[in-house]
Amino acid sequence: MKKRNVFGIAVLIVALVGALAVYFCLPVYFYNNGVKAFNAKKYKDAYSYLIKARLWNKNNSNYNYYYAQTLAKFRPTYNIQKEMCEIAASPNKDSAQKFAEIAIATWKSNVIATYGGNYIDQAPTNGEIIRWNPKTFPLKVYVDYNSTTKYPEYYNWTITRAFNKWHESVDFISFNFVTDQNIADIIIDLKGTPDTGCQESGCKYVLAHTEPVIKRKLLKKMIITVYDKDATGAFFSDRELYNTVLHEIGHALGIMGHSYSTDDLMYLENKVSSNPRTVFIQSHSTTQLISKKDISTLKLLYNIVPTITNTPISEINTKNLLYPEVVLGNMKYRSSQKLREAKNYIREAPDIPNGYIDLAVAYDELGQFKKAESAFQEALARAKTQDDQYLIYYNFATLYLNHDMPTEALQYARQAQNIKQSEDILDLIGNIEHALNTNSKPFWQDWNKK
């Protein structure tokens, strides 16, 4: 009996030694062959060997360095870009990471040289790249006129002209106007202008805004809300309406942020009005133009793989598209850019809550919860309309839910619900109530009673 035990232990030791030999020797074998293939300029063979070596040890600096060197020899397809970005994001501050960062910077320079000047880093919102799948174009547009208002005739053709201008400027963009809002991709919602308290000369107020409707990571609609009159109750001129709608279409197509240049259509103050009726702060242009940078930004946006679109991502052929981090940087960088834009918005329009909402979202993405809370409170103090209040309460509720504070989240969600009974707020309340039910008591409290 003892002999059998000794024999069994011996077999086990031999097996363990063999396993350790395989564990240590096999990746070295793959690595050495990968380096030989790389030096012989047989890059496909090198890739095959080195990827196997990294399966055994993904943190080995030598494996990663030659793997990154090999990746750089291939055409930068989406998957190649993604793998290089993963090496660049490694916590290992080694030669492999530095090489990957240089390779990505080179790719980005090539992208800029191809597309020209742009402000693509301002396109994402909440870290998400939202755009339509071009295979679903033309986008269906519905104009929802306020039934209690009789509009001047030029309102209809001015809105149509703004959509036609985008189609003329960017060849793959197209639209069809429809009479059923249920099938529309973009809805122009003309609403009565709320009382903003903006009566004195020079004060600023938002006269339009665009919000995506997203369900289960799918873009369902873009709703462009346009207030139909200025703060004095007068209809906008055709130029003023055209400039406003033209700007908002840019948002609806996926440029969710703003340019920092006054030469661009998507400059921030195209969205801000001053009373009386000088809707656009820029005095150098009577009719707003779509700039080269606006066009370059949109074209580049539609060559980046989105995080949210109107079809499942699996339906998009990503092979020849750009991996987001190559162009936009990592999430921390994007959030920093969002923070910069929010602060710029606040400088331009300190009495409007929108900039503080964006500021709160950016702080939250950067892990600064208390600053996010404070920014939302600043936004709430400046809210002049129920639309403003709804948006702030909704975002406040989302903030608390994401930080495992469902009781506080429900408080703000209910306030938003009291203003507007939307599908979004009902979904959010459902998620909050689920969190309350599942997190109300740690499971071990009931377990200890058994």
Steps between C-alpha positions, in 0.01 A plus 500: 500500500783735584677415173189594308480836679866571425448405137196726473688793652787442259264503203343821627841666540601398147171640365550829685858530379382433145225759530745757635743421218223554246386818677847656497647352183211510254447881502878546467492268199222705340677826584837392357339379179298821480814713526675291234201537266484876567872547424449300181212738409251213511249707690202266470705220654631736766145604588390136526784411738493813712125495558543148640785613725278779636223255577731356766625833633336821385709717733840394369667817368707318238201309364298821483777703337551264208124446475446878470784522247331227296157668517654818358606309187139427401239728348327655803162329482252545785626191685866598459423848637308352792786266596754782481280719721478220756881489518512880531250484788710245689604603853850377415707810425735318267639520147200313359258761633714788374527344155122446489437865594731615220330270248156633600621860476627427148165350399320803644726736303416309184129531579529877545696527174227303323195681639642847563434733791220386729370505857417128525596492868188708568264257326443241778252550782536331839791311348270348237540530123144530372425501129273339242583195293536639142336185366172628645513831311302697395399601851129563544413849628173612658420864586262526796342846489340641811128452422402818687727726294454630147848520351625721218525309171877531492537278811435184298727572204773642723518175700505301174779722365716428807474123447570540127813700582646211700417260217675727249806540724559133592430255220400196709251695715138488380153560642135429421217698657218283636154569639508233773715585799495137617730398215720811513870490582523874558214704646494880491282593797389864473393605847371816657785702648509463879534797728877527540490828686729631225363842418794735538731568207801268478375212714541151359265205478482165324269511201547138384646175624540145370464181703554140387239239592692183588352165595717201588806653334309572177443851365126526440453868419657843518256761628583859409303738719475849346325779685286668236529861618757718670475625858289797393239275335595590141551238229859441395604622159572242230874557550479450875291183467724364224817553705346337806370192320819462296702490823267252667509263202876480559425372850234261370754349259733422790714806575375525857750763617618834364793644312716764665530700178257778409550406134315170545128434491531290816654780704335523841329835464302391197289339767470804723283803442509854633197722524370685301502253211873504422493123506858440398775684675728498193435821312731418208255262330141558402437136414693225673717275282610140545877530525770265369571396858131423558503273192834337590379433855180334378678289239756387756224423751336265251831318453535423872328195646215638714410385848131572434322497166155413363589140417689237701875565478536147362331621181779752434802383304773630730802365311593823323367739763696680769525373856371793714802530728737550207326827412333604825735370769392292797192565713694713750623725220150529352356594839770765539398644164137495612602689813677760287196551279266528798718769658508685167118482482473642852736788413285589199162453672542493881128532570391201288485158670618295199870563559472394865323177397786418264748596771334259746508213250868563426590510870314175557687329214826616657402346833433832678158428646479795740584747224237336279241544777595863544482571125149350481394724790640800310300391194184467709544849642504637142211296360237735361273256321340164570707349217813611684375361830400167347842452343683585823281279720540212254880534492515545878306174542734322259804627690373361831390170347844449345655558842278246679282764666153387380305681773639837395465400133130427543441838663627687195345259252156562653550874465585451133193278458279772648612727216485251211370144482746374238611147416853592603402602851277194542789275397731680742253467788463130420880458522513694828220294658675182390819624668306581818346153509823313434731715712274580793652228716832318471440133425701383802251658742233252395760224473602544867139453609478155343 
